[in-house]
Amino acid sequence: MIAKLTNPRFLLDVRILLPVALAEALTEEVTVDSFRRMSTNLIDRLSGEPRGRTQAMKERVGFLW
């Protein structure tokens, strides 16, 4: 999922799935904030070990959480 956020087409791919009003409000900042909230409020709470490269990928794209 982190790799998708670095893909310039990701926002274009997501926008077509949303109602017009939400698509117009979708920015890179909103997308990254949504991913951060999903990651910290859901994914980080799942049991088990994180995927092997998760921390390295977060550091590579500048995610500090």
BAFI-3210 file (N, C-alpha, C; in Angstrom, 3 decimals, decimal comma, padded with zeros to 6 digits):
// residues 65
n [1|2|3|4|5|6|7|8|9|10|11|12|13|14|15|16|17|18|19|20|21|22|23|24|25|26|27|28|29|30|31|32|33|34|35|36|37|38|39|40|41|42|43|44|45|46|47|48|49|50|51|52|53|54|55|56|57|58|59|60|61|62|63|64|65]
n.u [000,818|001,959|003,729|001,909|001,071|003,198|003,004|002,268|-000,130|-001,939|-003,780|-005,388|-006,524|-008,014|-009,790|-011,752|-013,412|-014,909|-017,675|-018,452|-018,122|-016,458|-014,274|-013,310|-012,333|-010,216|-006,884|-003,295|-002,323|-004,595|-004,974|-002,598|-002,864|-005,205|-004,312|-002,362|-003,968|-005,508|-003,474|-002,339|-004,566|-005,780|-004,279|-001,800|-002,727|-003,442|-003,010|000,054|003,146|004,583|004,783|007,798|009,251|007,986|008,699|011,045|010,031|008,286|010,149|011,525|009,669|009,219|007,439|006,719|005,451]
n.v [-001,189|001,223|001,637|002,176|004,753|006,265|006,238|008,186|007,902|006,913|008,619|009,424|006,990|006,422|008,583|008,215|006,379|007,613|009,687|012,787|015,179|014,289|013,395|015,775|016,977|015,445|015,328|015,072|015,412|014,869|012,201|010,979|011,587|010,159|007,555|007,408|007,568|005,228|003,368|003,757|003,488|001,095|-000,953|-001,101|-002,127|-004,727|-008,187|-010,081|-010,090|-007,195|-006,692|-007,569|-005,410|-003,093|-000,993|-000,010|000,918|002,923|004,732|005,359|006,835|008,900|008,719|009,226|007,881]
n.w [000,000|000,722|-001,364|-003,397|-002,759|-003,584|-006,262|-009,021|-010,442|-008,664|-007,232|-009,364|-010,093|-007,806|-007,608|-009,646|-008,518|-006,614|-005,399|-007,061|-005,458|-003,349|-004,820|-005,898|-003,618|-002,946|-002,302|-002,487|000,108|001,679|001,003|001,966|004,698|005,270|004,780|006,787|009,097|008,766|008,897|011,502|013,173|012,523|010,968|012,410|014,769|014,345|015,063|015,135|013,254|011,672|008,106|006,446|005,088|005,830|007,705|006,530|004,086|005,015|006,052|003,717|002,208|003,915|006,061|009,362|011,361]
ca.u [000,000|002,846|004,231|000,848|001,045|004,277|002,671|001,517|-001,449|-002,800|-004,902|-006,288|-007,250|-008,956|-010,813|-012,866|-014,257|-015,582|-018,639|-017,782|-017,734|-015,299|-013,158|-012,765|-011,656|-009,107|-005,555|-002,230|-002,260|-005,742|-004,715|-001,557|-003,433|-006,135|-003,508|-001,749|-005,002|-005,828|-002,329|-002,161|-005,780|-006,247|-003,239|-000,830|-003,362|-003,662|-002,043|001,074|004,309|004,441|005,485|009,238|009,807|007,106|009,416|011,964|009,216|007,835|011,293|011,856|008,729|009,170|006,384|007,376|004,666]
ca.v [000,000|002,384|001,829|002,802|006,184|006,926|006,159|009,385|007,542|006,409|009,533|009,347|005,726|006,499|009,613|007,724|005,520|008,439|010,689|013,992|016,098|013,730|013,357|017,128|017,321|014,528|015,849|014,191|015,550|014,142|010,778|010,551|011,638|009,027|006,349|007,422|007,221|003,816|002,599|003,824|003,101|-000,242|-001,909|-001,269|-002,832|-006,124|-009,084|-010,629|-009,280|-006,371|-007,219|-007,372|-004,158|-001,970|000,125|000,551|001,663|004,149|005,650|005,765|007,861|009,972|008,560|009,195|007,185]
ca.w [000,000|000,763|-002,725|-004,191|-002,473|-004,304|-007,686|-009,401|-010,964|-007,594|-006,992|-010,520|-010,003|-006,689|-007,888|-010,463|-007,684|-005,615|-005,854|-007,569|-004,380|-002,651|-005,764|-006,006|-002,368|-002,747|-002,625|-002,008|001,570|002,233|000,795|002,904|006,045|005,381|004,914|008,128|010,082|008,598|009,372|012,960|013,901|012,167|010,594|013,499|015,885|014,007|015,697|014,251|012,940|010,468|006,937|006,562|004,595|006,155|008,324|005,530|003,129|005,693|006,111|002,350|001,746|004,883|007,075|010,662|012,374]
c.u [000,865|003,378|003,178|000,814|002,136|004,044|001,826|000,112|-002,425|-004,006|-005,890|-007,132|-008,305|-010,103|-012,001|-013,820|-015,128|-016,680|-017,896|-017,291|-016,505|-014,075|-012,501|-011,976|-010,411|-007,792|-004,523|-002,157|-003,390|-005,512|-003,689|-002,091|-004,403|-005,376|-002,871|-002,756|-005,379|-004,701|-002,243|-003,381|-006,265|-005,083|-002,253|-001,413|-003,630|-002,602|-001,059|002,181|004,037|005,193|006,933|009,763|008,989|007,868|010,364|011,201|008,716|008,961|011,625|010,951|008,534|008,025|007,054|006,560|005,007]
c.v [001,257|002,675|002,483|004,311|006,950|006,929|007,373|009,088|007,135|007,312|009,512|008,081|005,759|007,466|009,076|006,833|006,307|009,295|011,984|014,899|015,580|013,697|014,726|017,524|016,457|015,146|014,844|014,233|014,771|012,636|010,256|010,562|010,478|007,723|006,274|007,012|005,747|002,958|002,593|003,350|001,687|-001,207|-002,155|-002,028|-004,307|-006,990|-009,613|-009,628|-008,417|-007,019|-006,760|-006,007|-002,934|-000,775|000,785|001,386|002,970|005,178|006,190|006,884|008,968|009,893|008,373|008,488|005,717]
c.w [000,000|-000,632|-003,619|-003,981|-003,209|-005,812|-008,068|-009,932|-009,864|-007,353|-008,156|-010,469|-008,910|-007,002|-008,674|-009,678|-006,711|-006,230|-006,188|-006,445|-003,620|-003,554|-005,892|-004,770|-002,122|-003,234|-002,135|-000,482|002,243|002,127|001,790|004,334|006,270|005,554|006,296|009,186|009,990|009,169|010,893|013,734|013,593|011,956|011,737|014,684|015,594|014,672|014,659|013,986|011,708|009,305|006,982|006,158|004,981|006,709|007,330|004,505|003,744|005,719|004,729|001,856|002,764|005,875|008,435|011,739|012,380]
res [m|i|a|k|l|t|n|p|r|f|l|l|d|v|r|i|l|l|p|v|a|l|a|e|a|l|t|e|e|v|t|v|d|s|f|r|r|m|s|t|n|l|i|d|r|l|s|g|e|p|r|g|r|t|q|a|m|k|e|r|v|g|f|l|w]
***
